[in-house]
Amino acid sequence: MRKTLLVVVLAACGGGSKQVGTTTEIQPSTSVPAEAAPPATDKAPAGAALESRSGSSVTGMVTIRPMGDGVHVDAKVAGATPGKHGFHFHMVGDCSSPDGKSAGDHWNPTSVAHGAPTAEPHHAGDLGNIEVGADGTGTLSIHLPGLTLTPGDKSVIGKAVIFHEKEDDMKTQPTGNAGARQACGVIVETP
């Protein structure tokens, strides 16, 4: 199934299609009880394959599952420079431009200030940072209350996922000073 997802996502990224959605404010939490986490072998109902942008070699995979009062996001990246890197949902599901700017701004349907995913206020798309190790790989696991995979203004389906060049400082407006968009993927339902 992962190969099928990759083909669908790459077609969506290269096709220049644009999708815009809105949602209400969310209050993410990065801690998830072990008993609430889905089994690693279950197929995720949605995901995004991250493709390199802005001349980088960063690639990755994002899986998204419904969980409790929201969704749970697991991301894995490779080919990145060591350190912290900003990670966000962007409002347009379009990764067609070489610099990733076709994905638009952070997903911010309530027009609030940028911030940490556990602070108020923050954009619906503020996911914090991914810590990348010396081997160029990194992971992020975060629970996002209030978001869904079902149609509506809280749905993450059709949004873009962006991996940034630098650390998100969680305060500089409106982007956290996270730098260039080094990888981009469009969130799609898994066939």
One Martini backbone bead per residue (centre of mass of N, CA, C, O) as a GRO file, in nm:
protein
  191
    1MET     BB    1   0.053   0.065  -0.017
    2ARG     BB    2   0.285   0.272  -0.014
    3LYS     BB    3   0.323   0.289  -0.323
    4THR     BB    4   0.044   0.399  -0.385
    5LEU     BB    5   0.066   0.657  -0.221
    6LEU     BB    6   0.310   0.778  -0.368
    7VAL     BB    7   0.179   0.805  -0.647
    8VAL     BB    8  -0.052   0.990  -0.562
    9VAL     BB    9   0.121   1.220  -0.440
   10LEU     BB   10   0.301   1.284  -0.683
   11ALA     BB   11   0.069   1.363  -0.865
   12ALA     BB   12  -0.029   1.597  -0.683
   13CYS     BB   13   0.237   1.761  -0.684
   14GLY     BB   14   0.277   1.779  -1.010
   15GLY     BB   15  -0.023   1.890  -1.103
   16GLY     BB   16  -0.118   2.171  -0.956
   17SER     BB   17  -0.315   2.127  -0.754
   18LYS     BB   18  -0.578   2.288  -0.560
   19GLN     BB   19  -0.637   2.309  -0.198
   20VAL     BB   20  -0.878   2.443   0.031
   21GLY     BB   21  -0.894   2.497   0.391
   22THR     BB   22  -1.064   2.483   0.708
   23THR     BB   23  -1.049   2.577   1.064
   24THR     BB   24  -1.020   2.542   1.385
   25GLU     BB   25  -0.883   2.566   1.666
   26ILE     BB   26  -0.605   2.413   1.826
   27GLN     BB   27  -0.475   2.169   2.094
   28PRO     BB   28  -0.192   2.036   2.119
   29SER     BB   29  -0.029   1.717   2.198
   30THR     BB   30   0.267   1.516   2.254
   31SER     BB   31   0.110   1.326   2.445
   32VAL     BB   32   0.067   0.963   2.437
   33PRO     BB   33  -0.072   0.701   2.527
   34ALA     BB   34   0.021   0.384   2.465
   35GLU     BB   35  -0.277   0.264   2.448
   36ALA     BB   36  -0.361   0.482   2.211
   37ALA     BB   37  -0.174   0.374   2.019
   38PRO     BB   38  -0.132   0.255   1.723
   39PRO     BB   39  -0.053   0.007   1.546
   40ALA     BB   40   0.217  -0.024   1.329
   41THR     BB   41   0.059  -0.225   1.116
   42ASP     BB   42  -0.141  -0.029   1.048
   43LYS     BB   43  -0.316   0.137   0.822
   44ALA     BB   44  -0.318   0.445   0.720
   45PRO     BB   45  -0.572   0.675   0.614
   46ALA     BB   46  -0.324   0.884   0.591
   47GLY     BB   47  -0.089   1.082   0.375
   48ALA     BB   48   0.267   1.175   0.299
   49ALA     BB   49   0.501   1.245   0.053
   50LEU     BB   50   0.824   1.364   0.071
   51GLU     BB   51   0.971   1.613  -0.129
   52SER     BB   52   1.209   1.775  -0.264
   53ARG     BB   53   1.331   2.113  -0.206
   54SER     BB   54   1.542   2.374  -0.263
   55GLY     BB   55   1.793   2.163  -0.324
   56SER     BB   56   1.741   1.925  -0.158
   57SER     BB   57   1.742   1.578   0.013
   58VAL     BB   58   1.462   1.569   0.133
   59THR     BB   59   1.271   1.307   0.279
   60GLY     BB   60   0.940   1.136   0.331
   61MET     BB   61   0.690   1.037   0.588
   62VAL     BB   62   0.333   1.066   0.647
   63THR     BB   63   0.109   0.980   0.912
   64ILE     BB   64  -0.259   0.957   0.957
   65ARG     BB   65  -0.474   0.928   1.249
   66PRO     BB   66  -0.728   0.856   1.424
   67MET     BB   67  -0.762   1.002   1.769
   68GLY     BB   68  -0.997   1.050   1.953
   69ASP     BB   69  -1.010   1.412   1.937
   70GLY     BB   70  -0.832   1.342   1.663
   71VAL     BB   71  -0.500   1.340   1.546
   72HIS     BB   72  -0.218   1.138   1.438
   73VAL     BB   73   0.129   1.221   1.388
   74ASP     BB   74   0.374   1.067   1.169
   75ALA     BB   75   0.726   1.136   1.112
   76LYS     BB   76   0.973   1.085   0.842
   77VAL     BB   77   1.318   1.165   0.783
   78ALA     BB   78   1.565   1.232   0.518
   79GLY     BB   79   1.850   1.420   0.425
   80ALA     BB   80   1.921   1.599   0.668
   81THR     BB   81   2.016   1.829   0.878
   82PRO     BB   82   2.122   1.871   1.171
   83GLY     BB   83   1.856   1.931   1.387
   84LYS     BB   84   1.615   2.170   1.383
   85HIS     BB   85   1.279   2.158   1.220
   86GLY     BB   86   1.030   2.286   1.071
   87PHE     BB   87   0.669   2.187   1.098
   88HIS     BB   88   0.392   2.200   0.857
   89PHE     BB   89   0.084   2.303   0.773
   90HIS     BB   90  -0.050   2.384   0.463
   91MET     BB   91  -0.323   2.519   0.277
   92VAL     BB   92  -0.198   2.395   0.005
   93GLY     BB   93  -0.223   2.111  -0.217
   94ASP     BB   94   0.086   2.221  -0.344
   95CYS     BB   95   0.414   2.095  -0.489
   96SER     BB   96   0.512   2.221  -0.780
   97SER     BB   97   0.723   2.397  -0.671
   98PRO     BB   98   1.067   2.413  -0.615
   99ASP     BB   99   1.008   2.587  -0.323
  100GLY     BB  100   0.698   2.524  -0.206
  101LYS     BB  101   0.506   2.791  -0.239
  102SER     BB  102   0.239   2.650  -0.350
  103ALA     BB  103   0.138   2.584  -0.040
  104GLY     BB  104   0.155   2.830   0.106
  105ASP     BB  105   0.060   2.897   0.402
  106HIS     BB  106  -0.016   2.850   0.690
  107TRP     BB  107  -0.252   2.692   0.864
  108ASN     BB  108  -0.495   2.980   0.939
  109PRO     BB  109  -0.828   3.012   0.982
  110THR     BB  110  -0.824   3.223   1.255
  111SER     BB  111  -0.609   3.450   1.251
  112VAL     BB  112  -0.345   3.386   1.416
  113ALA     BB  113  -0.074   3.341   1.582
  114HIS     BB  114   0.221   3.216   1.597
  115GLY     BB  115   0.323   2.887   1.745
  116ALA     BB  116   0.314   2.659   1.955
  117PRO     BB  117   0.126   2.363   1.973
  118THR     BB  118   0.087   2.418   2.310
  119ALA     BB  119  -0.004   2.709   2.247
  120GLU     BB  120  -0.143   3.035   2.303
  121PRO     BB  121  -0.139   3.096   2.015
  122HIS     BB  122  -0.204   2.908   1.697
  123HIS     BB  123  -0.175   2.741   1.431
  124ALA     BB  124  -0.309   2.465   1.290
  125GLY     BB  125  -0.008   2.409   1.142
  126ASP     BB  126   0.150   2.386   1.412
  127LEU     BB  127   0.417   2.127   1.482
  128GLY     BB  128   0.701   2.235   1.509
  129ASN     BB  129   0.975   2.009   1.555
  130ILE     BB  130   1.239   1.833   1.403
  131GLU     BB  131   1.476   1.600   1.507
  132VAL     BB  132   1.802   1.573   1.372
  133GLY     BB  133   2.048   1.365   1.316
  134ALA     BB  134   2.365   1.276   1.207
  135ASP     BB  135   2.215   1.078   0.981
  136GLY     BB  136   1.951   1.262   0.872
  137THR     BB  137   1.735   1.170   1.081
  138GLY     BB  138   1.373   1.193   1.165
  139THR     BB  139   1.111   1.249   1.417
  140LEU     BB  140   0.744   1.272   1.459
  141SER     BB  141   0.501   1.290   1.738
  142ILE     BB  142   0.151   1.401   1.717
  143HIS     BB  143  -0.125   1.540   1.878
  144LEU     BB  144  -0.448   1.672   1.726
  145PRO     BB  145  -0.684   1.833   1.842
  146GLY     BB  146  -0.979   1.886   1.628
  147LEU     BB  147  -0.895   1.704   1.404
  148THR     BB  148  -0.946   1.554   1.072
  149LEU     BB  149  -1.044   1.311   0.794
  150THR     BB  150  -1.301   1.455   0.743
  151PRO     BB  151  -1.510   1.637   0.603
  152GLY     BB  152  -1.418   1.978   0.646
  153ASP     BB  153  -1.281   2.246   0.843
  154LYS     BB  154  -1.088   2.007   1.007
  155SER     BB  155  -0.939   1.896   0.766
  156VAL     BB  156  -0.624   1.759   0.639
  157ILE     BB  157  -0.717   1.705   0.375
  158GLY     BB  158  -0.521   1.868   0.120
  159LYS     BB  159  -0.282   1.937   0.262
  160ALA     BB  160   0.030   2.050   0.339
  161VAL     BB  161   0.369   1.940   0.398
  162ILE     BB  162   0.642   2.104   0.577
  163PHE     BB  163   0.997   2.116   0.553
  164HIS     BB  164   1.245   2.298   0.712
  165GLU     BB  165   1.562   2.439   0.734
  166LYS     BB  166   1.477   2.549   1.019
  167GLU     BB  167   1.403   2.650   1.315
  168ASP     BB  168   1.130   2.696   1.509
  169ASP     BB  169   1.078   2.973   1.734
  170MET     BB  170   0.754   3.026   1.803
  171LYS     BB  171   0.737   3.372   1.731
  172THR     BB  172   0.782   3.448   1.456
  173GLN     BB  173   0.622   3.645   1.221
  174PRO     BB  174   0.438   3.386   1.059
  175THR     BB  175   0.693   3.134   1.062
  176GLY     BB  176   0.945   3.109   1.275
  177ASN     BB  177   1.207   3.134   1.101
  178ALA     BB  178   1.243   2.847   0.910
  179GLY     BB  179   1.270   2.891   0.614
  180ALA     BB  180   1.306   2.689   0.382
  181ARG     BB  181   1.155   2.452   0.163
  182GLN     BB  182   1.270   2.112   0.164
  183ALA     BB  183   0.973   1.978   0.188
  184CYS     BB  184   0.687   1.814   0.015
  185GLY     BB  185   0.334   1.728   0.087
  186VAL     BB  186   0.026   1.559   0.026
  187ILE     BB  187  -0.271   1.499   0.178
  188VAL     BB  188  -0.402   1.166   0.165
  189GLU     BB  189  -0.589   0.912   0.111
  190THR     BB  190  -0.580   0.583   0.154
  191PRO     BB  191  -0.653   0.324  -0.074
   0.00000   0.00000   0.00000
